[in-house]
Amino acid sequence: MIRHFSLLKHEVLFVTFALHEAVKQNNAYITSKLLFFGAEPMMKDTWGKTAFDYAKSRKYEQILQVFEVWRNLACAGCWLVLL
């Protein structure tokens, strides 16, 4: 989990995750590695979005393919929300 802090008040402004950042950078390699090593694809950031939400809204085809492969390997019930 990555937290961004305000230097003046030491308040957490928002929370994001490594998987979200890999997706936002359209990095299919890092996305697949993070999923392989246990990153949780259904975690939501401060704005209530999952990493899959970002890939879908930005139409990152390679990332969507990574999620498709991962969905086929993972528990089907966990991924019903994405369909």
C-alpha positions as CSV (number, residue, x, y, z in Angstrom):
1,M,0.0,0.0,0.0
2,I,1.3,3.4,-0.9
3,R,0.2,6.4,1.1
4,H,0.7,10.0,0.1
5,F,1.1,12.4,3.0
6,S,0.7,16.2,3.3
7,L,3.9,17.6,4.6
8,L,2.2,20.4,6.4
9,K,-0.5,18.5,8.4
10,H,0.7,14.9,8.2
11,E,-2.7,13.7,7.0
12,V,-3.1,10.9,4.6
13,L,-4.5,12.4,1.4
14,F,-5.2,9.1,-0.5
15,V,-4.3,5.4,-0.6
16,T,-3.3,3.4,-3.6
17,F,-1.7,0.0,-4.2
18,A,1.2,-1.2,-6.3
19,L,-1.1,-3.1,-8.6
20,H,-3.2,0.0,-9.3
21,E,0.0,1.9,-10.1
22,A,1.3,-0.8,-12.5
23,V,-2.1,-0.8,-14.3
24,K,-2.2,3.0,-14.5
25,Q,1.3,2.9,-16.1
26,N,0.0,0.3,-18.6
27,N,2.7,-2.1,-17.4
28,A,1.5,-5.6,-18.2
29,Y,4.7,-7.3,-17.1
30,I,4.6,-5.8,-13.6
31,T,0.8,-6.3,-13.3
32,S,1.2,-10.0,-14.1
33,K,4.1,-10.4,-11.6
34,L,2.1,-8.6,-8.8
35,L,-0.9,-10.9,-9.4
36,F,1.4,-14.0,-9.5
37,F,2.9,-13.0,-6.1
38,G,-0.5,-12.4,-4.5
39,A,-1.6,-8.9,-5.2
40,E,-5.3,-8.6,-4.5
41,P,-7.1,-7.5,-7.7
42,M,-10.3,-6.6,-5.9
43,M,-8.8,-4.0,-3.5
44,K,-10.2,-0.6,-3.9
45,D,-8.3,2.7,-3.6
46,T,-9.5,5.9,-2.0
47,W,-11.7,6.6,-5.0
48,G,-13.4,3.2,-4.8
49,K,-11.7,1.8,-7.9
50,T,-10.0,-1.6,-8.4
51,A,-7.0,-2.0,-10.7
52,F,-9.3,-3.8,-13.1
53,D,-11.6,-0.7,-13.1
54,Y,-8.6,1.5,-14.2
55,A,-7.6,-1.0,-17.0
56,K,-11.2,-1.2,-18.3
57,S,-11.8,2.6,-18.2
58,R,-8.5,3.3,-20.0
59,K,-8.9,0.5,-22.5
60,Y,-5.5,-1.0,-21.7
61,E,-5.9,-4.2,-23.8
62,Q,-2.7,-5.9,-22.7
63,I,-3.6,-5.4,-19.0
64,L,-7.2,-6.6,-19.7
65,Q,-5.6,-9.8,-21.2
66,V,-3.5,-10.3,-18.1
67,F,-6.7,-10.0,-16.0
68,E,-8.5,-12.5,-18.3
69,V,-5.7,-15.0,-17.9
70,W,-5.6,-14.5,-14.2
71,R,-9.4,-14.8,-14.0
72,N,-9.2,-18.2,-15.7
73,L,-6.6,-19.4,-13.2
74,A,-8.2,-17.9,-10.1
75,C,-11.3,-18.8,-8.2
76,A,-14.2,-18.2,-10.5
77,G,-16.4,-16.9,-7.7
78,C,-13.9,-14.2,-6.8
79,W,-14.1,-12.8,-10.3
80,L,-17.8,-12.7,-10.9
81,V,-17.9,-9.1,-9.9
82,L,-15.6,-8.2,-12.8
83,L,-17.8,-9.8,-15.5
